[in-house]
Amino acid sequence: METVMQLITDTIRAQLIANGRLSIEHPEFDPKPVVKLFTPDAGATWLISECDPQEPDILYGLCDPGLGEPELGTVSLAEIEALRRPLGLPVERDLYFEAKYPLSRYARMAIAAGVVIT
């Protein structure tokens, strides 16, 4: 039986929801990413900064499916949880990730490099 890591803990979800509310109230709000998700067997990476407070499955952040075209956008948590890449491994949460910059800076660096840089 496969053990799957909990990608979004209650603490992380609470921060994502809080950031989502702040983004609605203050469109200029530029939070630091709260969580980094990645595929251990492929180059996909997500830096997630917030979620829709009314629909917490919809995450927002820097999304890089590993194709060299990272972009800001939304992604479904359920789709990330179901994703399996070449070796069949599930997506993982980077337990040691601590954002140093706001999401916009990570996005500028990723777009210039063609890959998410943390």
MIVEXVO-775500 format. One line per field, with one value per residue (C-alpha): residue number from 1; x, y negated, z negated; residue in one letter. Coordinates in nm, 2 decimals, m for minus. Each point is the difference from the previous one (the first is absolute). Layout:
! MIVEXVO-775500
resi NUM/...
c1 X/...
c2 Y/...
c3 Z/...
resn A/...
This chain:
! MIVEXVO-775500
resi 1/2/3/4/5/6/7/8/9/10/11/12/13/14/15/16/17/18/19/20/21/22/23/24/25/26/27/28/29/30/31/32/33/34/35/36/37/38/39/40/41/42/43/44/45/46/47/48/49/50/51/52/53/54/55/56/57/58/59/60/61/62/63/64/65/66/67/68/69/70/71/72/73/74/75/76/77/78/79/80/81/82/83/84/85/86/87/88/89/90/91/92/93/94/95/96/97/98/99/100/101/102/103/104/105/106/107/108/109/110/111/112/113/114/115/116/117/118
c1 0.00/0.14/0.05/m0.08/0.13/m0.26/0.08/m0.20/m0.02/m0.26/0.26/0.10/m0.37/m0.08/0.29/m0.11/m0.35/0.12/0.21/m0.29/m0.22/0.27/0.04/m0.37/0.00/0.33/0.08/0.35/0.08/0.31/0.04/0.29/m0.07/m0.13/0.09/0.21/m0.13/0.21/0.02/0.30/0.03/m0.07/0.06/m0.34/m0.01/m0.27/0.06/m0.34/m0.08/m0.38/m0.33/m0.35/m0.16/m0.34/0.16/0.32/0.08/0.09/0.35/0.19/0.37/0.29/m0.07/0.27/m0.11/0.37/m0.04/0.22/m0.30/m0.07/m0.29/m0.22/m0.34/m0.24/0.01/m0.22/0.14/m0.19/0.17/0.34/m0.07/m0.11/0.31/0.25/0.31/0.24/0.08/m0.35/0.10/m0.24/0.06/0.18/0.02/0.34/0.02/0.29/m0.12/m0.02/m0.08/0.25/m0.18/m0.35/m0.17/0.05/0.38/0.00/m0.21/0.24/0.29/m0.18/m0.12/0.35/0.16/m0.28/m0.01/m0.10/0.30/m0.03
c2 0.00/m0.34/m0.26/m0.34/m0.32/m0.25/m0.29/m0.26/0.02/m0.19/m0.27/m0.04/m0.02/m0.26/m0.22/0.05/m0.10/m0.31/m0.10/0.06/m0.23/m0.27/0.03/m0.06/m0.30/m0.14/0.10/m0.14/0.25/0.21/0.27/0.24/0.35/0.21/0.35/0.15/0.32/0.20/0.33/0.20/0.18/m0.30/m0.37/m0.12/m0.26/m0.21/m0.30/m0.05/m0.33/0.01/0.17/m0.10/m0.05/0.13/0.29/0.10/0.27/m0.28/m0.10/m0.31/m0.03/0.06/0.31/0.18/0.34/0.06/m0.11/m0.32/m0.24/m0.09/m0.24/m0.15/0.16/0.23/0.38/0.25/0.17/0.32/0.01/m0.05/0.28/0.23/m0.08/0.28/m0.05/0.25/0.21/m0.02/m0.20/m0.24/m0.37/m0.10/m0.30/m0.15/0.02/m0.24/m0.27/m0.34/m0.29/m0.28/m0.22/m0.10/0.21/m0.26/0.02/0.38/m0.04/m0.25/0.23/0.31/m0.16/m0.13/0.34/0.23/0.18/m0.07/m0.10/0.02
c3 0.00/0.11/m0.27/0.13/m0.17/m0.11/0.24/m0.17/m0.38/m0.20/m0.09/0.36/0.11/m0.26/0.13/0.37/m0.09/m0.19/0.30/0.23/m0.20/m0.01/0.38/0.05/m0.23/0.12/0.37/m0.04/m0.27/0.09/m0.25/m0.04/0.11/m0.29/0.14/0.27/0.17/0.25/0.19/m0.12/0.34/0.23/0.02/m0.11/m0.28/m0.16/m0.24/m0.15/m0.17/m0.05/0.07/0.07/m0.34/0.14/0.18/m0.18/0.26/0.25/m0.08/0.15/0.05/0.23/0.20/0.20/0.15/0.10/0.36/m0.03/m0.01/m0.37/m0.05/m0.27/m0.01/m0.17/m0.05/m0.16/m0.31/0.09/0.34/m0.16/m0.25/0.28/0.22/0.06/0.22/0.18/m0.31/m0.14/m0.30/m0.17/m0.03/m0.32/m0.22/m0.06/m0.38/m0.01/0.23/m0.15/0.24/0.00/0.26/0.10/0.27/0.27/m0.04/0.03/0.31/0.16/m0.07/0.12/0.32/0.08/m0.08/0.14/m0.33/m0.36/m0.20/m0.38
resn M/E/T/V/M/Q/L/I/T/D/T/I/R/A/Q/L/I/A/N/G/R/L/S/I/E/H/P/E/F/D/P/K/P/V/V/K/L/F/T/P/D/A/G/A/T/W/L/I/S/E/C/D/P/Q/E/P/D/I/L/Y/G/L/C/D/P/G/L/G/E/P/E/L/G/T/V/S/L/A/E/I/E/A/L/R/R/P/L/G/L/P/V/E/R/D/L/Y/F/E/A/K/Y/P/L/S/R/Y/A/R/M/A/I/A/A/G/V/V/I/T
